[in-house]
């Protein structure tokens, strides 16, 4: 493997959000709790402050707020990754190993799904039989962001795609994590044109939910689905690329990407615990280690004449009508504001710049 040169990020230090130290940073690729530590993986081009063939950056934490960056987990060094590189997917713990499922992108053949594994959480070995899954014939060659989970005694995978121009989520199953069989597809019913991104399946209080992001050419809306009902919790403009994983207690946690369009840099959102309230609604609040940083008044957030606004240096970043002032908690950091409304029934994420 050739010598690698890394570009160091020289930006304002974030106090509560993880930001990488080398090169361009994109959204999270997957996260997992493994041998007493949380591992989060993220899109990274370490050679310049711009998008390039994607690597999987890697960081670890014991509390989901203090992070130690490690060497990249995946580097695009195979022929089936010679296009856009190693794009997002997921991380899964099974039988004492971490398995990374990722979108491998080839300049000649397009998307596929590949897998790498590690027994120590440091060095990851790519499967010699990669790629393990090619796009279905009906997908137009698009198969993005695989998410793998165990359910009903088998391994299942959902992956974003497109069929007849509309966003679709394909479903697969496997007994061994390597040989996958197409089982069906889920149409969102929203007539979203383009590829669905970042699908995932999780459970809260026994109920099964799916989360996904609308196609890149659409407004960036993180959507949830339960038994045919489509809804959202995040209504702000700047949270992208959601990743859902289980914490040490088996509870669902979401982390996403805050992209600073002005500086061209970004960071991960504060991890948010997904829970259900007494009304059966989903809520998202910061994980326990971050709650001490919540404040109930912010110089960036105001409620005036029936409207909740987020402002920065006279620039309006968010504006929405509410009949009365909602119960607000805010988490501020350098360049970021995250607002949690009514116990997390609604969240608003903004890059302040």
Secondary structure, 3 states (H helix, E strand, C coil): CCCCCCCECCCCCCCCCCCCCECEEEEEEEEEEECCEEEEEEEEECCCCCCCCEEEEEEEECCCCCEEEEEEEECCCCHHHCCCEEEEEEEEEECCEEEEEEEEEECCCEEEEEEEEECCCCCCEECCCCCCEECCHHHCCCCEEEEEEEECCEEEEEEEEEECCEEEEEEEEECCCCCCEEEEEEECCCCCECCCEEEEEEEECCEEEEEEECCCCCCCCEEEEECCEEECCECCCCEEEEEEEECCCCCEEEEEEEEECCCCEEEECCCEEEEECCCCCEEEEECHHHHHHCECCCCCEEEECCEEEEEECCEEEEEEECCCCCCEEEEEECCEEEEEEHHHCEEEEEECC
